[in-house]
């Protein structure tokens, strides 16, 4: 949707009242209605656009800010930041700001230098910031059906693929005289 139509009053009701003739009001209700319709249009368009950019909790909508939206200073700061890969997160390890660790397939960046304790507690205390979430098909839970026994998405995909290949071989063999 385009940006909302700016509201610009088209009638001056005070002037209409001042210029009345014979003690009668000269305010034209058709103009009042037109003003309210213009206000309604603008307000509705503002609400529609706001819903595009803002979540219900008042924060910016997810995925809204792209790298090119950032100021030159913010892009320079990101480019200057060097993360140090530390591999798998470990207890009783000294971490410094910008250390990157792997926890169950997700990448986290150290925000506060510390010696690690329990990851969940360290994360809740703001010592780590999520960088990349594990979102591979293999990591996603899957509820088995009567014909699929896999319990994660990747395994389910592979199982369906295997079953489709097995089912299609006799048909292909009949069509093409053996494969």
LINHUWO-V305152 format. One record per run of one state. SS is the DSSP state (a for helix, b for strand, c for the rest). FROM is the first residue (numbers start at 0). LEN is the number of residues. Records with the same first field share a line. If there is no record, write none. Layout:
SS=FROM-LEN  FROM-LEN
//
This chain:
c=0-12  18-10  54-5  60-6  69-2  80-3  88-5  95-3  103-2  110-3  115-3  124-3  132-4  139-1  141-10  176-3
a=12-6  28-25  66-3  71-9  118-6  136-3  152-24
b=53-1  59-1  83-5  93-2  98-5  105-5  113-2  127-5  140-1  151-1
//
